[in-house]
Amino acid sequence: MGRNRLYGIGEPVTIDVLRGKTTSEAAVGIMNDLGVTAFREWMWAAMNPAPEDYERICAAYDRTLDLCVRSDIEVTGVAGPTIPYEINHGNGMPYRDLTPGSDYRRVLTETERNWERIVSRFPQIRQWEVGNEWNFRLFMHPIGWKEGDKGFTIDEMMLIACDLMYVSARGIRKANPECTVVSFSPTPDGQHQYLPEGVPSCYGIAVCLDLMYRNIKEGRSFSRNTDDYFDMVAWHPYLSTQMGYAPYTTAYPAEKMYLTDDMPDALWKNYNDMAYHVMAKYGDGKKKVLLTEFGFSDCGDPEREKAQAALIPRCFELLREMPYVKTCHFFRLLEEEDSAASENGIFTNESESKFGIVREAVHEYMYRTKALELKKVYRES
């Protein structure tokens, strides 16, 4: 019997290595010590690098991935579409236009080709996630979009997502038919882009999946068979009030927002069950689920971190009651406190930084309270 792959972690380890933040040996060594059995690795750096950087980047990925193979840590590689640089410098998705020769068609063609290339190059990875948070405007927006613009509607986002999943899956299977294709990961509708105020944001995941499945089943994309798009389904079931500070209060009178912190025993299991219910409703109940990001940010407040660490055991008790979940990738392994993360524009604010459960190399990889609690759960299970 193989290892239980429930106990995952997420971290852009090789991107961290390329930035000089850590080493593959240190990061995988920490994973082994924590008892991690599954790892979600960000593969974007290898998707479309400058030709002169390609071999160096691939060698760095090989080092991380080879160490995971030796440690029997299952890797899920995550990347996304390929937008040719000539199309708005590779930033922004063209509006859907299936006319031969359109920019949109070029994106689909290049995405399929690039997935075939990257899967062929990294045989260590047998499970590939084809996109990230395409129900969120930051990660799925039209050319020329800027913060504050309306952007695509959720219906437009989910139809584009179906097209991208279809060509991504085709490219992956051309390279290796034995690979598992994982859907893109919806995130909660934390900014109320499409859910009305008052509806818990995590139900945005089920709404997205329902739109996605309807597009496929009603023939709006390239196939009516969901197997042509993905073998597994992924989502990010964050608890919105556990991702950073907001002006929440439970006292009367409330000045801005009247809410308390979300707890896993409230609706969290139901958020996930409802998303899986959508899968089952459309005939995909046999497929497994990856929770590709889940975790807590304490914004550097030690007392808040202790309170969040205390929630971890209960979360995993509930996960064991969700037979459809294969892996929960806890987000994320390392803090971003001392690194020049702004070079890549990722994880640059206090909330993002303090999802990390282990301190950086300059702090000798000290385990934070959340890491110690996660280690107990992972090691004793």
ZALO-813976 format. One line per 5 residues: number of its first residue (from 0); their letters; for each residue x, y, z of N, C-alpha, C. Coordinates in steps of 0.02 Angstrom, whole numbers, plus 50000, padded with zeros to 5 digits. Layout:
# residues N
NUM> A> X:Y:Z:X:Y:Z:X:Y:Z ~ ...
This chain:
# residues 381
0> MGRNR> 50042:49940:50000:50000:50000:50000:50044:50062:50000 ~ 50028:50111:49956:50069:50171:49951:50057:50219:50008 ~ 50095:50273:50008:50089:50323:50060:50023:50361:50055 ~ 49998:50382:50112:49939:50425:50113:49960:50495:50089 ~ 49931:50516:50033:49952:50580:50002:49911:50639:50027
5> LYGIG> 49875:50631:50082:49835:50687:50108:49879:50745:50131 ~ 49941:50730:50152:49980:50778:50191:50028:50817:50146 ~ 50001:50870:50116:50038:50907:50066:50064:50975:50090 ~ 50105:51005:50047:50131:51072:50058:50136:51107:49990 ~ 50129:51172:49990:50138:51211:49929:50192:51264:49939
10> EPVTI> 50236:51269:49890:50289:51319:49893:50324:51322:49825 ~ 50338:51382:49798:50377:51387:49736:50451:51375:49749 ~ 50468:51313:49767:50535:51299:49792:50589:51318:49741 ~ 50581:51296:49679:50635:51308:49631:50639:51382:49613 ~ 50584:51417:49612:50587:51490:49603:50624:51521:49663
15> DVLRG> 50611:51495:49723:50648:51518:49782:50723:51506:49772 ~ 50741:51447:49746:50811:51430:49735:50842:51478:49685 ~ 50807:51491:49630:50833:51535:49578:50843:51606:49603 ~ 50804:51626:49654:50812:51693:49683:50863:51694:49740 ~ 50893:51636:49755:50943:51634:49808:50914:51632:49877
20> KTTSE> 50850:51616:49884:50817:51617:49949:50831:51553:49989 ~ 50837:51497:49954:50847:51433:49988:50884:51386:49940 ~ 50891:51323:49960:50918:51271:49916:50866:51215:49912 ~ 50870:51177:49858:50825:51121:49851:50834:51072:49909 ~ 50897:51061:49929:50912:51014:49983:50880:51036:50048
25> AAVGI> 50884:51101:50063:50855:51126:50125:50779:51119:50124 ~ 50748:51140:50069:50675:51139:50066:50647:51068:50068 ~ 50676:51023:50029:50650:50954:50030:50667:50921:50097 ~ 50724:50938:50126:50740:50912:50193:50689:50932:50245 ~ 50666:50994:50242:50613:51017:50288:50549:50979:50276
30> MNDLG> 50531:50970:50212:50470:50932:50196:50474:50861:50226 ~ 50531:50829:50218:50538:50762:50246:50531:50762:50322 ~ 50561:50812:50354:50556:50816:50427:50484:50828:50450 ~ 50447:50868:50413:50378:50881:50431:50332:50821:50419 ~ 50353:50775:50377:50311:50718:50360:50269:50729:50298
35> VTAFR> 50289:50777:50256:50252:50792:50195:50255:50733:50146 ~ 50198:50716:50117:50195:50662:50068:50177:50685:49998 ~ 50160:50749:49990:50141:50776:49925:50161:50850:49923 ~ 50181:50873:49864:50210:50940:49857:50184:50972:49793 ~ 50160:51033:49799:50139:51072:49740:50194:51121:49723
40> EWMWA> 50222:51113:49663:50279:51153:49640:50257:51200:49584 ~ 50275:51264:49589:50261:51314:49539:50311:51305:49481 ~ 50286:51290:49420:50329:51275:49363:50334:51333:49313 ~ 50308:51391:49330:50304:51446:49282:50372:51466:49254 ~ 50424:51463:49295:50490:51486:49272:50515:51446:49213
45> AMNPA> 50492:51384:49205:50515:51342:49150:50469:51344:49089 ~ 50413:51380:49095:50364:51378:49041:50386:51416:48979 ~ 50414:51475:48988:50432:51515:48930:50491:51561:48945 ~ 50547:51532:48968:50604:51574:48988:50642:51600:48927 ~ 50686:51648:48939:50732:51670:48887:50776:51611:48867
50> PEDYE> 50790:51602:48803:50829:51543:48780:50894:51534:48817 ~ 50928:51588:48834:50993:51583:48867:50987:51559:48940 ~ 50926:51564:48968:50916:51543:49038:50886:51474:49044 ~ 50866:51444:48988:50825:51384:48989:50860:51326:49025 ~ 50921:51311:49006:50955:51253:49036:50969:51262:49110
55> RICAA> 50988:51323:49129:51000:51337:49201:50937:51328:49242 ~ 50881:51352:49216:50818:51346:49252:50796:51274:49256 ~ 50801:51238:49201:50781:51168:49201:50824:51126:49248 ~ 50889:51141:49251:50933:51104:49296:50913:51115:49369 ~ 50892:51177:49385:50870:51191:49454:50807:51152:49470
60> YDRTL> 50759:51150:49423:50699:51110:49434:50716:51036:49441 ~ 50761:51011:49400:50780:50940:49404:50806:50923:49474 ~ 50845:50968:49503:50873:50955:49569:50817:50947:49620 ~ 50770:50993:49620:50714:50989:49667:50672:50926:49655 ~ 50655:50914:49593:50610:50858:49577:50644:50791:49590
65> DLCVR> 50708:50785:49574:50744:50721:49587:50745:50706:49662 ~ 50755:50757:49703:50754:50747:49776:50685:50724:49799 ~ 50632:50751:49770:50565:50730:49788:50553:50657:49769 ~ 50576:50638:49710:50568:50569:49688:50603:50522:49737 ~ 50664:50539:49757:50701:50497:49805:50666:50492:49872
70> SDIEV> 50630:50545:49891:50596:50547:49955:50525:50520:49952 ~ 50504:50498:49893:50434:50475:49882:50384:50528:49902 ~ 50398:50589:49880:50351:50645:49888:50319:50656:49820 ~ 50253:50648:49816:50218:50656:49752:50215:50730:49734 ~ 50235:50747:49672:50237:50816:49650:50178:50830:49604
75> TGVAG> 50144:50885:49617:50096:50914:49570:50128:50977:49542 ~ 50140:50978:49477:50168:51037:49445:50112:51083:49422 ~ 50117:51147:49438:50065:51195:49419:50096:51247:49372 ~ 50061:51260:49318:50080:51314:49272:50016:51337:49238 ~ 50023:51374:49183:49963:51403:49153:49971:51411:49078
80> PTIPY> 49931:51456:49049:49932:51464:48977:49995:51499:48952 ~ 50008:51491:48888:50064:51526:48856:50036:51580:48812 ~ 50048:51642:48831:50025:51700:48791:50086:51728:48755 ~ 50090:51722:48688:50148:51747:48652:50164:51819:48670 ~ 50229:51834:48675:50250:51900:48697:50222:51956:48653
85> EINHG> 50215:51941:48589:50190:51993:48543:50118:52013:48559 ~ 50082:51971:48595:50014:51987:48615:50017:52024:48682 ~ 50020:52089:48679:50023:52131:48740:50080:52110:48787 ~ 50138:52095:48758:50196:52075:48798:50181:52016:48844 ~ 50139:51972:48819:50125:51911:48858:50082:51923:48919
90> NGMPY> 50048:51979:48924:50008:51995:48983:49936:52007:48963 ~ 49891:51969:48992:49820:51977:48977:49796:51927:48925 ~ 49736:51904:48934:49706:51854:48889:49663:51889:48836 ~ 49672:51873:48772:49626:51901:48722:49554:51879:48735 ~ 49507:51918:48712:49437:51897:48716:49427:51835:48673
95> RDLTP> 49380:51794:48693:49369:51730:48658:49348:51742:48586 ~ 49387:51715:48540:49375:51722:48469:49404:51660:48435 ~ 49362:51614:48414:49385:51551:48386:49398:51555:48311 ~ 49398:51615:48283:49415:51623:48213:49487:51600:48200 ~ 49499:51560:48148:49568:51539:48133:49614:51599:48126
100> GSDYR> 49673:51596:48159:49721:51650:48155:49713:51705:48206 ~ 49659:51703:48245:49648:51755:48297:49701:51749:48352 ~ 49710:51804:48389:49757:51802:48446:49735:51748:48496 ~ 49670:51741:48506:49646:51691:48554:49666:51621:48531 ~ 49657:51607:48467:49677:51542:48439:49752:51531:48447
105> RVLTE> 49791:51584:48438:49864:51579:48447:49881:51559:48519 ~ 49845:51588:48567:49857:51570:48637:49842:51496:48648 ~ 49786:51472:48621:49769:51402:48630:49822:51356:48598 ~ 49844:51374:48539:49894:51333:48504:49960:51331:48542 ~ 49984:51390:48564:50047:51394:48600:50042:51360:48668
110> TERNW> 49984:51364:48700:49975:51332:48765:49981:51256:48758 ~ 49947:51228:48708:49951:51155:48697:50023:51135:48682 ~ 50057:51172:48639:50125:51155:48620:50173:51159:48680 ~ 50163:51210:48721:50208:51220:48777:50197:51167:48831 ~ 50135:51147:48842:50123:51093:48889:50155:51028:48866
115> ERIVS> 50152:51014:48802:50185:50954:48776:50260:50957:48789 ~ 50289:51016:48779:50361:51024:48790:50380:51015:48863 ~ 50344:51049:48908:50365:51048:48978:50354:50979:49010 ~ 50301:50945:48991:50289:50878:49019:50342:50829:48994 ~ 50362:50836:48931:50415:50794:48904:50481:50807:48940
120> RFPQI> 50493:50870:48958:50557:50889:48989:50562:50866:49062 ~ 50505:50860:49097:50507:50843:49169:50467:50779:49183 ~ 50495:50721:49166:50459:50658:49178:50452:50641:49252 ~ 50487:50678:49295:50480:50665:49367:50409:50681:49391 ~ 50375:50726:49356:50308:50747:49376:50257:50707:49336
125> RQWEV> 50212:50674:49373:50160:50634:49341:50090:50663:49351 ~ 50086:50720:49384:50022:50752:49399:50029:50827:49386 ~ 49989:50853:49340:49997:50922:49318:49931:50961:49327 ~ 49936:51018:49361:49880:51064:49371:49887:51120:49319 ~ 49834:51131:49279:49842:51171:49218:49826:51245:49226
130> GNEWN> 49809:51268:49286:49794:51339:49294:49779:51356:49366 ~ 49781:51420:49381:49775:51443:49450:49727:51502:49456 ~ 49673:51493:49493:49628:51548:49513:49602:51588:49453 ~ 49579:51553:49402:49553:51588:49343:49484:51618:49355 ~ 49456:51611:49415:49394:51647:49432:49408:51712:49468
135> FRLFM> 49470:51734:49469:49493:51794:49504:49525:51840:49452 ~ 49504:51902:49449:49525:51946:49395:49601:51957:49392 ~ 49635:51952:49448:49708:51960:49446:49740:51908:49402 ~ 49711:51848:49399:49741:51793:49361:49705:51777:49296 ~ 49649:51809:49283:49613:51799:49220:49581:51865:49201
140> HPIGW> 49616:51903:49158:49591:51969:49139:49607:51982:49066 ~ 49569:52027:49035:49583:52043:48964:49644:52088:48956 ~ 49669:52091:48895:49725:52135:48879:49705:52207:48896 ~ 49752:52242:48929:49739:52312:48947:49706:52321:49014 ~ 49688:52266:49047:49654:52271:49112:49701:52299:49164
145> KEGDK> 49673:52338:49211:49711:52361:49269:49666:52356:49331 ~ 49697:52356:49389:49660:52350:49452:49604:52402:49455 ~ 49544:52378:49470:49486:52422:49473:49442:52416:49412 ~ 49469:52391:49356:49428:52379:49297:49382:52319:49307 ~ 49327:52319:49271:49280:52264:49277:49309:52198:49250
150> GFTID> 49339:52200:49191:49369:52139:49164:49317:52090:49137 ~ 49336:52027:49133:49291:51975:49109:49235:51963:49160 ~ 49176:51943:49136:49125:51917:49181:49144:51847:49202 ~ 49112:51822:49254:49127:51754:49276:49108:51703:49222 ~ 49056:51716:49183:49038:51671:49128:49093:51670:49075
155> EMMLI> 49121:51728:49059:49176:51731:49010:49238:51695:49038 ~ 49253:51707:49101:49310:51674:49132:49305:51598:49127 ~ 49247:51571:49144:49239:51498:49147:49238:51467:49077 ~ 49215:51503:49027:49217:51475:48960:49289:51475:48934 ~ 49326:51528:48946:49397:51529:48928:49435:51474:48966
160> ACDLM> 49418:51465:49030:49450:51412:49071:49439:51344:49039 ~ 49379:51330:49015:49366:51266:48983:49410:51256:48922 ~ 49413:51307:48880:49456:51302:48820:49529:51288:48839 ~ 49553:51325:48888:49623:51317:48909:49636:51248:48939 ~ 49589:51223:48978:49597:51157:49007:49599:51103:48952
165> YVSAR> 49556:51112:48902:49553:51062:48848:49619:51058:48811 ~ 49647:51115:48790:49709:51113:48751:49768:51094:48796 ~ 49767:51114:48859:49820:51094:48906:49821:51019:48915 ~ 49762:50990:48926:49758:50917:48934:49782:50881:48872 ~ 49765:50908:48814:49787:50876:48752:49863:50878:48745
170> GIRKA> 49893:50934:48762:49966:50939:48759:50000:50893:48809 ~ 49973:50889:48870:50002:50845:48921:49999:50773:48899 ~ 49942:50752:48872:49933:50682:48853:49972:50663:48790 ~ 49986:50711:48748:50031:50697:48691:50100:50679:48717 ~ 50122:50716:48768:50189:50704:48796:50191:50640:48836
175> NPECT> 50139:50628:48876:50139:50569:48919:50067:50551:48937 ~ 50038:50501:48903:49968:50482:48916:49956:50456:48986 ~ 50011:50438:49022:50004:50412:49090:49998:50467:49143 ~ 50009:50530:49123:50004:50584:49172:49932:50597:49192 ~ 49923:50621:49253:49858:50642:49278:49851:50718:49267
180> VVSFS> 49795:50738:49236:49782:50808:49223:49734:50834:49276 ~ 49754:50888:49308:49714:50919:49361:49685:50984:49335 ~ 49622:50996:49350:49589:51058:49328:49624:51119:49356 ~ 49607:51178:49331:49628:51239:49364:49596:51242:49433 ~ 49624:51283:49478:49600:51289:49547:49560:51353:49557
185> PTPDG> 49494:51349:49564:49457:51409:49584:49473:51428:49656 ~ 49466:51491:49671:49476:51517:49738:49410:51547:49763 ~ 49401:51556:49828:49340:51589:49852:49331:51658:49820 ~ 49268:51678:49814:49253:51744:49785:49258:51797:49840 ~ 49320:51807:49863:49331:51851:49920:49318:51924:49905
190> QHQYL> 49317:51944:49842:49305:52014:49824:49235:52025:49797 ~ 49192:51975:49805:49122:51981:49782:49119:52003:49710 ~ 49156:51968:49668:49155:51982:49596:49090:51956:49564 ~ 49063:51902:49592:49003:51873:49562:48953:51847:49614 ~ 48973:51840:49677:48926:51821:49729:48898:51884:49762
195> PEGVP> 48834:51884:49780:48807:51942:49816:48835:51947:49887 ~ 48838:52007:49913:48859:52017:49982:48814:51976:50028 ~ 48845:51943:50077:48806:51902:50123:48812:51828:50109 ~ 48833:51809:50049:48844:51739:50034:48918:51724:50049 ~ 48932:51674:50091:49002:51660:50108:49044:51648:50045
200> SCYGI> 49103:51678:50044:49144:51680:49983:49164:51611:49958 ~ 49172:51562:50004:49193:51495:49982:49142:51462:49937 ~ 49078:51482:49940:49029:51453:49895:49041:51475:49823 ~ 49085:51525:49814:49104:51544:49746:49138:51487:49709 ~ 49170:51441:49745:49202:51384:49713:49150:51340:49679
205> AVCLD> 49097:51322:49716:49044:51280:49687:49011:51315:49627 ~ 49001:51380:49632:48970:51418:49577:49014:51412:49515 ~ 49080:51421:49523:49126:51416:49466:49125:51346:49436 ~ 49126:51296:49478:49126:51227:49452:49062:51213:49414 ~ 49006:51238:49439:48943:51227:49404:48944:51259:49335
210> LMYRN> 48969:51320:49330:48975:51353:49265:49022:51315:49219 ~ 49077:51292:49247:49126:51253:49208:49095:51190:49180 ~ 49061:51153:49222:49029:51090:49200:48973:51104:49149 ~ 48935:51156:49160:48881:51171:49112:48910:51188:49043 ~ 48963:51226:49042:48996:51242:48978:49016:51179:48941
215> IKEGR> 49042:51131:48978:49065:51068:48946:49005:51027:48924 ~ 48958:51015:48970:48902:50970:48955:48856:50998:48901 ~ 48851:51064:48896:48807:51095:48846:48843:51111:48781 ~ 48906:51089:48775:48941:51093:48712:48968:51162:48693 ~ 48981:51205:48743:49006:51272:48727:49081:51273:48713
220> SFSRN> 49117:51222:48736:49189:51219:48723:49201:51164:48671 ~ 49256:51128:48676:49278:51084:48621:49253:51012:48628 ~ 49229:50992:48686:49206:50923:48697:49153:50924:48751 ~ 49107:50876:48748:49057:50869:48801:49079:50819:48855 ~ 49138:50791:48847:49163:50740:48893:49213:50771:48941
225> TDDYF> 49197:50773:49006:49242:50805:49054:49310:50772:49057 ~ 49314:50708:49039:49378:50673:49040:49427:50704:48990 ~ 49402:50739:48939:49446:50772:48891:49477:50835:48919 ~ 49455:50856:48978:49479:50918:49009:49522:50904:49071 ~ 49504:50855:49111:49540:50842:49174:49523:50773:49201
230> DMVAW> 49570:50746:49240:49561:50682:49275:49544:50693:49348 ~ 49565:50749:49375:49552:50768:49444:49531:50841:49446 ~ 49500:50861:49501:49476:50930:49508:49512:50962:49568 ~ 49527:51026:49563:49563:51061:49616:49526:51125:49635 ~ 49535:51145:49698:49511:51211:49719:49548:51234:49782
235> HPYLS> 49538:51298:49800:49573:51329:49857:49521:51349:49910 ~ 49510:51308:49960:49457:51323:50009:49480:51366:50068 ~ 49508:51424:50054:49529:51468:50108:49470:51493:50149 ~ 49482:51504:50213:49435:51539:50256:49452:51613:50253 ~ 49407:51653:50226:49426:51722:50208:49449:51763:50268
240> TQMGY> 49419:51753:50326:49438:51794:50383:49504:51771:50415 ~ 49531:51715:50392:49594:51689:50419:49653:51704:50372 ~ 49643:51751:50326:49696:51767:50277:49727:51835:50289 ~ 49712:51867:50344:49740:51933:50358:49692:51974:50399 ~ 49715:52030:50422:49673:52073:50463:49621:52110:50422
245> APYTT> 49564:52118:50449:49512:52160:50421:49474:52190:50480 ~ 49436:52243:50469:49403:52276:50526:49341:52239:50549 ~ 49348:52175:50565:49291:52136:50589:49278:52150:50663 ~ 49216:52149:50683:49199:52156:50753:49135:52116:50767 ~ 49127:52095:50829:49064:52064:50850:49029:52108:50900
250> AYPAE> 49055:52169:50910:49026:52214:50960:48976:52261:50927 ~ 48926:52282:50966:48878:52333:50943:48898:52400:50974 ~ 48898:52455:50937:48882:52459:50865:48942:52441:50822 ~ 48929:52411:50765:48982:52394:50718:48996:52454:50672 ~ 49059:52472:50665:49076:52530:50624:49087:52513:50551
255> KMYLT> 49115:52454:50537:49130:52436:50467:49102:52368:50449 ~ 49124:52315:50483:49101:52248:50466:49084:52209:50529 ~ 49028:52177:50530:49006:52138:50588:49014:52064:50571 ~ 49071:52036:50589:49086:51966:50576:49133:51940:50629 ~ 49136:51875:50637:49186:51844:50679:49231:51801:50635
260> DDMPD> 49286:51777:50662:49331:51734:50623:49296:51669:50603 ~ 49306:51650:50541:49281:51584:50518:49317:51529:50555 ~ 49280:51476:50572:49308:51417:50604:49294:51356:50561 ~ 49338:51308:50559:49326:51249:50517:49263:51211:50536 ~ 49242:51215:50599:49182:51178:50619:49118:51213:50597
265> ALWKN> 49122:51273:50570:49061:51308:50549:49040:51283:50480 ~ 49063:51315:50427:49040:51297:50360:49095:51267:50316 ~ 49156:51263:50341:49212:51246:50297:49203:51178:50263 ~ 49183:51128:50301:49171:51062:50269:49115:51067:50218 ~ 49064:51106:50232:49009:51113:50185:49030:51148:50121
270> YNDMA> 49075:51197:50126:49101:51229:50066:49131:51177:50018 ~ 49172:51133:50048:49204:51081:50008:49153:51029:49983 ~ 49108:51009:50027:49058:50959:50007:49014:50986:49950 ~ 48997:51049:49952:48955:51077:49899:48992:51079:49832 ~ 49057:51093:49834:49097:51091:49772:49099:51020:49744
275> YHVMA> 49110:50972:49788:49110:50902:49765:49041:50881:49742 ~ 48989:50906:49774:48920:50892:49753:48910:50911:49680 ~ 48938:50969:49660:48932:50990:49590:48965:50938:49544 ~ 49024:50914:49563:49057:50862:49523:49012:50801:49516 ~ 48984:50779:49573:48943:50719:49572:48880:50729:49530
280> KYGDG> 48850:50789:49535:48789:50804:49498:48800:50796:49423 ~ 48860:50812:49400:48875:50808:49328:48909:50743:49309 ~ 48908:50693:49354:48934:50627:49338:49007:50618:49350 ~ 49039:50663:49387:49111:50658:49400:49126:50640:49473 ~ 49078:50609:49507:49088:50591:49577:49145:50542:49589
285> KKKVL> 49166:50507:49536:49220:50459:49543:49289:50492:49547 ~ 49293:50555:49525:49358:50589:49522:49379:50615:49590 ~ 49445:50614:49601:49473:50639:49663:49485:50714:49659 ~ 49496:50744:49717:49504:50816:49724:49571:50832:49757 ~ 49604:50884:49731:49662:50913:49764:49642:50981:49792
290> LTEFG> 49652:50990:49857:49647:51057:49886:49717:51087:49877 ~ 49726:51125:49823:49793:51144:49803:49821:51203:49843 ~ 49779:51239:49879:49802:51288:49927:49752:51292:49984 ~ 49777:51286:50045:49737:51299:50104:49785:51316:50161 ~ 49770:51368:50199:49813:51386:50254:49788:51449:50288
295> FSDCG> 49830:51477:50331:49811:51535:50372:49867:51586:50372 ~ 49850:51649:50370:49898:51703:50379:49884:51740:50444 ~ 49937:51748:50483:49929:51783:50548:49956:51854:50546 ~ 49983:51876:50489:50010:51944:50481:50064:51959:50534 ~ 50097:51908:50559:50152:51918:50606:50132:51927:50678
300> DPERE> 50069:51916:50693:50044:51923:50762:50052:51855:50797 ~ 50097:51848:50847:50109:51783:50879:50047:51751:50910 ~ 50004:51792:50940:49944:51765:50971:49895:51738:50918 ~ 49891:51775:50863:49847:51752:50808:49876:51688:50778 ~ 49941:51684:50773:49971:51623:50746:49956:51563:50790
305> KAQAA> 49960:51571:50856:49944:51516:50901:49871:51494:50892 ~ 49827:51543:50887:49756:51526:50878:49745:51489:50812 ~ 49779:51510:50759:49771:51476:50695:49803:51407:50696 ~ 49860:51400:50730:49892:51334:50735:49846:51284:50769 ~ 49808:51308:50818:49762:51264:50854:49705:51238:50810
310> LIPRC> 49692:51271:50753:49640:51248:50707:49663:51191:50662 ~ 49728:51183:50655:49754:51134:50606:49731:51063:50620 ~ 49736:51037:50682:49714:50968:50693:49641:50956:50675 ~ 49598:51005:50691:49527:50996:50675:49516:50997:50600 ~ 49552:51038:50564:49546:51039:50491:49561:50970:50462
315> FELLR> 49613:50939:50486:49631:50873:50459:49584:50818:50483 ~ 49554:50825:50542:49501:50779:50562:49444:50783:50512 ~ 49425:50844:50493:49371:50853:50445:49390:50827:50376 ~ 49454:50838:50356:49476:50814:50291:49471:50737:50286 ~ 49482:50704:50341:49477:50631:50340:49405:50608:50333
320> EMPYV> 49357:50655:50341:49286:50640:50329:49265:50659:50259 ~ 49312:50679:50218:49298:50698:50148:49334:50647:50103 ~ 49302:50591:50087:49337:50537:50051:49358:50557:49981 ~ 49331:50611:49955:49348:50633:49887:49414:50671:49885 ~ 49440:50694:49942:49502:50733:49944:49562:50686:49945
325> KTCHF> 49604:50693:49895:49667:50655:49893:49721:50690:49933 ~ 49729:50756:49922:49783:50794:49953:49759:50863:49974 ~ 49783:50886:50032:49776:50956:50051:49846:50985:50052 ~ 49860:51030:50004:49925:51063:50002:49922:51125:50046 ~ 49953:51119:50105:49953:51175:50152:49997:51231:50124
330> FRLLE> 49970:51291:50122:50004:51348:50092:50030:51394:50148 ~ 50094:51409:50151:50149:51386:50112:50207:51368:50156 ~ 50261:51341:50129:50315:51315:50170:50356:51371:50203 ~ 50378:51420:50164:50425:51470:50188:50395:51540:50191 ~ 50416:51577:50243:50400:51648:50246:50434:51686:50189
335> EEDSA> 50414:51748:50180:50443:51790:50128:50467:51855:50159 ~ 50491:51852:50221:50505:51912:50258:50568:51949:50234 ~ 50621:51912:50219:50686:51943:50207:50708:51941:50134 ~ 50670:51907:50092:50690:51902:50022:50665:51961:49981 ~ 50699:51973:49926:50679:52027:49881:50626:52000:49833
340> ASENG> 50568:51981:49862:50516:51949:49822:50488:51995:49768 ~ 50497:52061:49778:50469:52108:49731:50498:52100:49661 ~ 50556:52065:49656:50585:52053:49590:50535:52017:49545 ~ 50497:51972:49574:50449:51934:49535:50377:51955:49549 ~ 50367:52004:49592:50300:52029:49606:50256:51980:49642
345> IFTNE> 50285:51934:49682:50245:51885:49717:50256:51890:49792 ~ 50203:51875:49830:50208:51868:49902:50242:51928:49936 ~ 50223:51988:49917:50259:52046:49941:50226:52082:49999 ~ 50167:52062:50020:50137:52098:50076:50136:52054:50139 ~ 50121:52086:50195:50124:52052:50260:50078:51992:50263
350> SESKF> 50019:51998:50236:49972:51942:50237:50000:51883:50199 ~ 50026:51894:50138:50053:51839:50099:50114:51809:50132 ~ 50158:51851:50159:50220:51826:50190:50205:51779:50248 ~ 50156:51796:50289:50144:51758:50350:50098:51698:50341 ~ 50085:51678:50279:50060:51611:50268:50116:51560:50281
355> GIVRE> 50178:51581:50273:50235:51536:50280:50241:51508:50350 ~ 50255:51443:50354:50258:51409:50420:50329:51398:50445 ~ 50379:51410:50401:50449:51403:50420:50484:51469:50402 ~ 50528:51492:50447:50562:51555:50435:50617:51545:50382 ~ 50644:51600:50357:50692:51596:50302:50761:51576:50326
360> AVHEY> 50806:51566:50277:50873:51540:50293:50910:51585:50342 ~ 50902:51652:50337:50936:51697:50383:50913:51687:50455 ~ 50857:51655:50464:50832:51637:50530:50840:51562:50544 ~ 50884:51531:50506:50902:51460:50514:50842:51414:50509 ~ 50796:51432:50465:50737:51390:50451:50700:51371:50516
365> MYRTK> 50693:51418:50560:50658:51405:50623:50584:51389:50610 ~ 50560:51337:50643:50490:51317:50635:50445:51364:50674 ~ 50396:51393:50641:50346:51433:50676:50296:51386:50710 ~ 50252:51414:50750:50203:51373:50787:50161:51330:50740 ~ 50141:51359:50683:50100:51321:50636:50138:51261:50608
370> ALELK> 50203:51269:50597:50243:51213:50572:50247:51156:50623 ~ 50255:51175:50686:50259:51124:50739:50193:51086:50744 ~ 50138:51121:50737:50072:51088:50741:50061:51045:50679 ~ 50080:51070:50621:50072:51030:50561:50114:50968:50563 ~ 50174:50973:50590:50218:50915:50596:50187:50861:50640
375> KVYRE> 50155:50881:50694:50121:50832:50737:50067:50795:50698 ~ 50028:50832:50661:49973:50801:50622:50002:50755:50569 ~ 50052:50778:50532:50080:50739:50476:50119:50679:50501 ~ 50156:50686:50554:50199:50632:50579:50160:50580:50617 ~ 50106:50600:50651:50070:50553:50694:50012:50519:50658
380> S> 50002:50535:50594:49945:50508:50557:49964:50443:50521
